[in-house]
């Protein structure tokens, strides 16, 4: 089995699940994927922002960010989502068959959010009012 993709995960983020392997799909003649179990399934990865809430390190239920990756039709889609009191709000996404491009985009989102957290959340509240 291949190794999981390596990420630079910053503090205050946690994996909900991770099936994002550092491997290319191997195709059969009919187009199906031989190594589908190495992350070539619909739900590939989910990362959520966590914080200290009442003295505990937890994932908040709202006013936070999450990132997920899905695999479909030969490419990954990474989605950055803001969770508000009214629900999920898609902020940005990237679709690519290049797993390194997906990894780099996720690391860029993490660095941007963590580097200017209060400003970023203020932008999200303004962009997606309750």
MDTraj code that builds the backbone (N, CA, C; nanometers):
import mdtraj as md
import numpy as np

residues = "UNK UNK UNK UNK UNK UNK UNK UNK UNK UNK UNK UNK UNK UNK UNK UNK UNK UNK UNK UNK UNK UNK UNK UNK UNK UNK UNK UNK UNK UNK UNK UNK UNK UNK UNK UNK UNK UNK UNK UNK UNK UNK UNK UNK UNK UNK UNK UNK UNK UNK UNK UNK UNK UNK UNK UNK UNK UNK UNK UNK UNK UNK UNK UNK UNK UNK UNK UNK UNK UNK UNK UNK UNK UNK UNK UNK UNK UNK UNK UNK UNK UNK UNK UNK UNK UNK UNK UNK UNK UNK UNK UNK UNK UNK UNK UNK UNK UNK UNK UNK UNK UNK UNK UNK UNK UNK UNK UNK UNK UNK UNK UNK UNK UNK UNK UNK UNK UNK UNK UNK UNK UNK UNK UNK UNK UNK UNK UNK UNK UNK".split()
xyz = np.array([
    [0.0849, -0.1184, 0.0000],
    [0.0000, 0.0000, 0.0000],
    [0.0884, 0.1233, 0.0000],
    [0.0471, 0.2248, -0.0720],
    [0.1225, 0.3506, -0.0824],
    [0.1171, 0.4280, 0.0490],
    [0.2064, 0.5246, 0.0616],
    [0.2079, 0.6121, 0.1793],
    [0.1075, 0.7243, 0.1612],
    [0.0575, 0.7749, 0.2739],
    [-0.0308, 0.8907, 0.2691],
    [0.0470, 1.0117, 0.2199],
    [-0.0211, 1.1032, 0.1533],
    [0.0397, 1.2280, 0.1087],
    [0.0856, 1.3058, 0.2311],
    [0.2054, 1.3592, 0.2239],
    [0.2574, 1.4383, 0.3354],
    [0.2082, 1.5823, 0.3222],
    [0.1642, 1.6380, 0.4356],
    [0.1134, 1.7746, 0.4438],
    [0.1866, 1.8518, 0.5515],
    [0.1936, 1.9808, 0.5331],
    [0.2363, 2.0706, 0.6406],
    [0.1078, 2.1187, 0.7068],
    [0.0662, 2.0475, 0.8097],
    [-0.0554, 2.0833, 0.8817],
    [-0.0163, 2.1727, 0.9982],
    [-0.0817, 2.2868, 1.0051],
    [-0.0525, 2.3846, 1.1083],
    [-0.1327, 2.3544, 1.2339],
    [-0.0887, 2.4080, 1.3475],
    [-0.1647, 2.3874, 1.4713],
    [-0.3100, 2.4331, 1.4543],
    [-0.3963, 2.3760, 1.5318],
    [-0.5390, 2.4078, 1.5328],
    [-0.6141, 2.3535, 1.4118],
    [-0.5596, 2.2520, 1.3477],
    [-0.6307, 2.1809, 1.2418],
    [-0.6224, 2.0322, 1.2729],
    [-0.7263, 1.9597, 1.2393],
    [-0.7271, 1.8163, 1.2643],
    [-0.7886, 1.7418, 1.1461],
    [-0.7431, 1.6200, 1.1253],
    [-0.7976, 1.5346, 1.0208],
    [-0.9225, 1.4654, 1.0730],
    [-1.0322, 1.4758, 0.9986],
    [-1.1498, 1.3944, 1.0263],
    [-1.1277, 1.2548, 0.9699],
    [-1.0736, 1.2502, 0.8482],
    [-1.0284, 1.1260, 0.7856],
    [-0.9309, 1.1622, 0.6755],
    [-0.8468, 1.0658, 0.6393],
    [-0.7458, 1.0901, 0.5374],
    [-0.7205, 0.9626, 0.4575],
    [-0.7607, 0.9674, 0.3309],
    [-0.7355, 0.8585, 0.2365],
    [-0.6646, 0.9144, 0.1136],
    [-0.5851, 1.0196, 0.1342],
    [-0.5169, 1.0883, 0.0245],
    [-0.3752, 1.0330, 0.0147],
    [-0.3572, 0.9361, -0.0726],
    [-0.2295, 0.8668, -0.0860],
    [-0.1421, 0.9300, -0.1937],
    [-0.0133, 0.9159, -0.1757],
    [0.0848, 0.9682, -0.2707],
    [0.1092, 0.8638, -0.3788],
    [0.0066, 0.8447, -0.4646],
    [0.0112, 0.7417, -0.5684],
    [-0.0814, 0.7834, -0.6833],
    [-0.0465, 0.7424, -0.8024],
    [-0.1318, 0.7643, -0.9191],
    [-0.2264, 0.6465, -0.9351],
    [-0.3432, 0.6702, -0.9950],
    [-0.4321, 0.5572, -1.0214],
    [-0.3735, 0.4654, -1.1288],
    [-0.4005, 0.3375, -1.1141],
    [-0.3612, 0.2384, -1.2149],
    [-0.4903, 0.1911, -1.2810],
    [-0.4999, 0.2134, -1.4115],
    [-0.6243, 0.1858, -1.4834],
    [-0.6221, 0.0502, -1.5537],
    [-0.7373, -0.0157, -1.5542],
    [-0.7593, -0.1351, -1.6359],
    [-0.7947, -0.0893, -1.7771],
    [-0.7981, -0.1813, -1.8688],
    [-0.8354, -0.1504, -2.0076],
    [-0.9761, -0.0915, -2.0182],
    [-1.0648, -0.1309, -1.9264],
    [-1.2023, -0.0804, -1.9313],
    [-1.2188, 0.0553, -1.8624],
    [-1.1084, 0.1129, -1.8107],
    [-1.1127, 0.2440, -1.7471],
    [-1.1321, 0.2407, -1.5969],
    [-1.1635, 0.1251, -1.5409],
    [-1.1778, 0.1166, -1.3951],
    [-1.0395, 0.1216, -1.3304],
    [-1.0387, 0.1561, -1.2037],
    [-0.9125, 0.1745, -1.1313],
    [-0.8803, 0.0491, -1.0512],
    [-0.7634, -0.0049, -1.0747],
    [-0.7197, -0.1258, -1.0033],
    [-0.6961, -0.0953, -0.8561],
    [-0.6249, 0.0138, -0.8274],
    [-0.5889, 0.0471, -0.6896],
    [-0.6844, 0.1512, -0.6303],
    [-0.8137, 0.1337, -0.6494],
    [-0.9160, 0.2265, -0.5997],
    [-0.9064, 0.2472, -0.4492],
    [-0.8625, 0.1459, -0.3766],
    [-0.8530, 0.1502, -0.2305],
    [-0.7419, 0.2436, -0.1821],
    [-0.6595, 0.2958, -0.2717],
    [-0.5534, 0.3883, -0.2334],
    [-0.5990, 0.5332, -0.2517],
    [-0.7224, 0.5608, -0.2131],
    [-0.7729, 0.6961, -0.2107],
    [-0.8555, 0.7370, -0.3305],
    [-0.8804, 0.6483, -0.4234],
    [-0.9593, 0.6839, -0.5409],
    [-1.1048, 0.6462, -0.5175],
    [-1.1569, 0.7052, -0.4094],
    [-1.2954, 0.6883, -0.3681],
    [-1.3544, 0.8287, -0.3546],
    [-1.4843, 0.8382, -0.3420],
    [-1.5475, 0.9703, -0.3426],
    [-1.4945, 1.0609, -0.2311],
    [-1.4964, 1.0164, -0.1079],
    [-1.4509, 1.0980, 0.0049],
    [-1.3063, 1.0631, 0.0373],
    [-1.2162, 1.1561, 0.0074],
    [-1.0734, 1.1297, 0.0197],
    [-1.0150, 1.1875, 0.1485],
    [-1.0501, 1.3110, 0.1821],
    [-0.9863, 1.3774, 0.2960],
    [-1.0802, 1.4824, 0.3527],
    [-1.0723, 1.5005, 0.4852],
    [-1.1489, 1.6064, 0.5508],
    [-1.0639, 1.6613, 0.6642],
    [-1.0399, 1.7928, 0.6616],
    [-0.9623, 1.8624, 0.7646],
    [-1.0507, 1.9734, 0.8200],
    [-1.0519, 1.9888, 0.9520],
    [-1.1314, 2.0961, 1.0120],
    [-1.0478, 2.1746, 1.1112],
    [-1.0798, 2.3011, 1.1166],
    [-1.0158, 2.3918, 1.2116],
    [-1.0640, 2.3577, 1.3528],
    [-0.9726, 2.3619, 1.4485],
    [-1.0063, 2.3377, 1.5887],
    [-0.9587, 2.4560, 1.6725],
    [-1.0184, 2.4708, 1.7909],
    [-0.9825, 2.5800, 1.8825],
    [-0.9970, 2.5325, 2.0264],
    [-0.9424, 2.6130, 2.1170],
    [-0.9677, 2.5891, 2.2584],
    [-1.1025, 2.6517, 2.2914],
    [-1.1961, 2.5685, 2.3349],
    [-1.3305, 2.6128, 2.3696],
    [-1.3579, 2.5625, 2.5103],
    [-1.3776, 2.6552, 2.6027],
    [-1.4011, 2.6209, 2.7438],
    [-1.2916, 2.5289, 2.7966],
    [-1.1667, 2.5591, 2.7605],
    [-1.0519, 2.4848, 2.8105],
    [-1.0234, 2.3533, 2.7400],
    [-1.1006, 2.3203, 2.6372],
    [-1.0802, 2.1952, 2.5634],
    [-1.0477, 2.2250, 2.4181],
    [-0.9618, 2.1436, 2.3598],
    [-0.9291, 2.1574, 2.2180],
    [-1.0359, 2.0823, 2.1389],
    [-1.1265, 2.1600, 2.0723],
    [-1.2382, 2.1002, 1.9996],
    [-1.2586, 2.1687, 1.8650],
    [-1.3328, 2.1022, 1.7802],
    [-1.3725, 2.1626, 1.6532],
    [-1.5026, 2.2382, 1.6771],
    [-1.5035, 2.3683, 1.6494],
    [-1.6268, 2.4452, 1.6710],
    [-1.7368, 2.4026, 1.5737],
    [-1.8599, 2.4301, 1.6123],
    [-1.9738, 2.3945, 1.5277],
    [-2.0028, 2.5008, 1.4222],
    [-1.9536, 2.6237, 1.4427],
    [-1.9750, 2.7314, 1.3459],
    [-1.8631, 2.8344, 1.3570],
    [-1.8612, 2.9252, 1.2592],
    [-1.7568, 3.0262, 1.2473],
    [-1.6186, 2.9618, 1.2461],
    [-1.6052, 2.8642, 1.1565],
    [-1.4780, 2.7949, 1.1399],
    [-1.4671, 2.7478, 0.9950],
    [-1.3525, 2.6939, 0.9624],
    [-1.3241, 2.6509, 0.8252],
    [-1.3039, 2.4996, 0.8205],
    [-1.3338, 2.4428, 0.7048],
    [-1.3017, 2.3025, 0.6795],
    [-1.2566, 2.2894, 0.5342],
    [-1.1780, 2.1852, 0.5113],
    [-1.1283, 2.1550, 0.3769],
    [-1.1567, 2.0086, 0.3495],
    [-1.2093, 1.9821, 0.2316],
    [-1.2273, 1.8415, 0.1962],
    [-1.1838, 1.8175, 0.0526],
    [-1.1510, 1.6913, 0.0261],
    [-1.1128, 1.6478, -0.1075],
    [-1.2038, 1.5325, -0.1476],
    [-1.2506, 1.5396, -0.2710],
    [-1.3285, 1.4318, -0.3297],
    [-1.2586, 1.3857, -0.4575],
    [-1.2792, 1.2607, -0.4942],
    [-1.2278, 1.2051, -0.6194],
    [-1.3481, 1.1666, -0.7039],
    [-1.3468, 1.2087, -0.8292],
    [-1.4542, 1.1729, -0.9201],
    [-1.4074, 1.1914, -1.0636],
    [-1.4395, 1.0965, -1.1462],
    [-1.4143, 1.1048, -1.2908],
    [-1.2707, 1.1435, -1.3255],
    [-1.1751, 1.0859, -1.2533],
    [-1.0349, 1.1050, -1.2882],
    [-0.9670, 1.2286, -1.2342],
    [-1.0328, 1.2993, -1.1415],
    [-0.9670, 1.4152, -1.0827],
    [-1.0130, 1.4373, -0.9381],
    [-0.9307, 1.5102, -0.8649],
    [-0.9615, 1.5502, -0.7283],
    [-1.0311, 1.6863, -0.7322],
    [-1.1158, 1.7117, -0.6340],
    [-1.1692, 1.8452, -0.6115],
    [-1.1479, 1.8768, -0.4649],
    [-1.0694, 1.9816, -0.4385],
    [-1.0474, 2.0303, -0.3025],
    [-1.1388, 2.1502, -0.2821],
    [-1.2080, 2.1529, -0.1691],
    [-1.3028, 2.2604, -0.1408],
    [-1.2745, 2.3193, -0.0036],
    [-1.2655, 2.4523, -0.0004],
    [-1.2528, 2.5284, 0.1240],
    [-1.3920, 2.5791, 0.1595],
    [-1.4375, 2.5491, 0.2805],
    [-1.5736, 2.5815, 0.3226],
    [-1.5719, 2.6568, 0.4548],
    [-1.6540, 2.7614, 0.4615],
    [-1.6766, 2.8349, 0.5864],
    [-1.8061, 2.7839, 0.6471],
    [-1.8015, 2.7452, 0.7745],
    [-1.9203, 2.6967, 0.8437],
    [-1.9761, 2.8119, 0.9268],
    [-2.0932, 2.8602, 0.8873],
    [-2.1597, 2.9677, 0.9613],
    [-2.2777, 2.9084, 1.0376],
    [-2.3467, 2.9918, 1.1142],
    [-2.4641, 2.9439, 1.1876],
    [-2.5732, 2.8971, 1.0919],
    [-2.5740, 2.9520, 0.9700],
    [-2.6781, 2.9139, 0.8740],
    [-2.6388, 2.7953, 0.7858],
    [-2.5145, 2.7460, 0.7983],
    [-2.4757, 2.6277, 0.7225],
    [-2.3398, 2.6380, 0.6563],
    [-2.3184, 2.5513, 0.5565],
    [-2.1911, 2.5442, 0.4848],
    [-2.1885, 2.6446, 0.3706],
    [-2.0769, 2.7163, 0.3572],
    [-2.0596, 2.8161, 0.2526],
    [-1.9300, 2.7871, 0.1796],
    [-1.9400, 2.7515, 0.0527],
    [-1.8210, 2.7192, -0.0257],
    [-1.7469, 2.8471, -0.0621],
    [-1.6205, 2.8542, -0.0226],
    [-1.5384, 2.9729, -0.0413],
    [-1.4582, 2.9634, -0.1703],
    [-1.3939, 2.8493, -0.1906],
    [-1.3073, 2.8317, -0.3063],
    [-1.2910, 2.6822, -0.3314],
    [-1.2582, 2.6470, -0.4552],
    [-1.2299, 2.5062, -0.4849],
    [-1.1271, 2.4980, -0.5972],
    [-1.0660, 2.3825, -0.6060],
    [-0.9706, 2.3530, -0.7119],
    [-0.9932, 2.2094, -0.7574],
    [-1.0077, 2.1893, -0.8874],
    [-1.0186, 2.0555, -0.9454],
    [-0.8933, 2.0286, -1.0272],
    [-0.8329, 1.9120, -1.0052],
    [-0.7110, 1.8765, -1.0762],
    [-0.6860, 1.7266, -1.0627],
    [-0.6238, 1.6684, -1.1636],
    [-0.5804, 1.5288, -1.1534],
    [-0.4410, 1.5206, -1.0906],
    [-0.3769, 1.6355, -1.0692],
    [-0.2427, 1.6418, -1.0118],
    [-0.2516, 1.6510, -0.8587],
    [-0.2196, 1.5421, -0.7904],
    [-0.2324, 1.5390, -0.6441],
    [-0.1408, 1.6395, -0.5752],
    [-0.0279, 1.6719, -0.6357],
    [0.0636, 1.7690, -0.5754],
    [0.0072, 1.9105, -0.5855],
    [-0.0631, 1.9397, -0.6917],
    [-0.1289, 2.0699, -0.7047],
    [-0.2383, 2.0837, -0.5980],
    [-0.3114, 1.9769, -0.5743],
    [-0.4141, 1.9764, -0.4697],
    [-0.3499, 1.9957, -0.3328],
    [-0.2435, 1.9209, -0.3052],
    [-0.1737, 1.9350, -0.1767],
    [-0.1230, 2.0776, -0.1572],
    [-0.0620, 2.1351, -0.2596],
    [-0.0080, 2.2709, -0.2490],
    [-0.1180, 2.3730, -0.2240],
    [-0.2332, 2.3566, -0.2864],
    [-0.3451, 2.4486, -0.2643],
    [-0.3951, 2.4389, -0.1213],
    [-0.4055, 2.3173, -0.0692],
    [-0.4496, 2.2999, 0.0692],
    [-0.3506, 2.3654, 0.1648],
    [-0.2215, 2.3446, 0.1435],
    [-0.1209, 2.4073, 0.2293],
    [-0.1284, 2.5594, 0.2197],
    [-0.1572, 2.6124, 0.1023],
    [-0.1724, 2.7566, 0.0843],
    [-0.2934, 2.8084, 0.1620],
    [-0.4057, 2.7375, 0.1532],
    [-0.5241, 2.7774, 0.2302],
    [-0.4949, 2.7751, 0.3793],
    [-0.4319, 2.6688, 0.4265],
    [-0.4010, 2.6582, 0.5690],
    [-0.3122, 2.7731, 0.6159],
    [-0.2090, 2.8050, 0.5380],
    [-0.1174, 2.9130, 0.5755],
    [-0.1903, 3.0469, 0.5755],
    [-0.2746, 3.0714, 0.4765],
    [-0.3479, 3.1974, 0.4679],
    [-0.4436, 3.2130, 0.5853],
    [-0.5197, 3.1090, 0.6141],
    [-0.6165, 3.1152, 0.7238],
    [-0.5456, 3.1302, 0.8576],
    [-0.4430, 3.0495, 0.8815],
    [-0.3727, 3.0532, 1.0100],
    [-0.2922, 3.1815, 1.0270],
    [-0.2369, 3.2339, 0.9180],
    [-0.1543, 3.3541, 0.9252],
    [-0.2314, 3.4804, 0.9556],
    [-0.3577, 3.4832, 0.9211],
    [-0.4408, 3.6016, 0.9452],
    [-0.5814, 3.5578, 0.9854],
    [-0.5868, 3.4777, 1.0887],
    [-0.7101, 3.4103, 1.1299],
    [-0.8249, 3.5072, 1.1564],
    [-0.8031, 3.6089, 1.2403],
    [-0.9122, 3.7007, 1.2762],
    [-0.9620, 3.7781, 1.1541],
    [-0.8699, 3.8229, 1.0708],
    [-0.9091, 3.8946, 0.9492],
    [-0.9840, 3.8023, 0.8531],
    [-0.9363, 3.6800, 0.8421],
    [-0.9997, 3.5839, 0.7524],
    [-1.1432, 3.5560, 0.7954],
    [-1.1646, 3.5318, 0.9247],
    [-1.3009, 3.5051, 0.9724],
    [-1.3896, 3.6280, 0.9552],
    [-1.3348, 3.7482, 0.9747],
    [-1.4126, 3.8709, 0.9529],
    [-1.4558, 3.8803, 0.8060],
    [-1.3664, 3.8454, 0.7140],
    [-1.4008, 3.8440, 0.5712],
    [-1.5122, 3.7438, 0.5441],
    [-1.5059, 3.6284, 0.6081],
    [-1.6073, 3.5256, 0.5870],
    [-1.7428, 3.5711, 0.6418],
    [-1.7436, 3.6353, 0.7585],
    [-1.8696, 3.6841, 0.8160],
    [-1.9327, 3.7895, 0.7253],
    [-1.8498, 3.8738, 0.6662],
    [-1.8999, 3.9772, 0.5754],
    [-1.9504, 3.9149, 0.4443],
    [-1.8775, 3.8197, 0.3946],
    [-1.9132, 3.7552, 0.2675],
    [-2.0364, 3.6664, 0.2798],
    [-2.0513, 3.6015, 0.3968],
    [-2.1636, 3.5095, 0.4191],
    [-2.2383, 3.5503, 0.5461],
    [-2.3147, 3.6599, 0.5409],
    [-2.3861, 3.7038, 0.6619],
    [-2.4919, 3.6022, 0.7046],
    [-2.5185, 3.6020, 0.8326],
    [-2.6171, 3.5078, 0.8887],
    [-2.7560, 3.5384, 0.8359],
])
top = md.Topology()
chain = top.add_chain()
for i, resn in enumerate(residues, 1):
    res = top.add_residue(resn, chain, resSeq=i)
    for name in ("N", "CA", "C"):
        top.add_atom(name, md.element.get_by_symbol(name[0]), res)
traj = md.Trajectory(xyz[None], top)
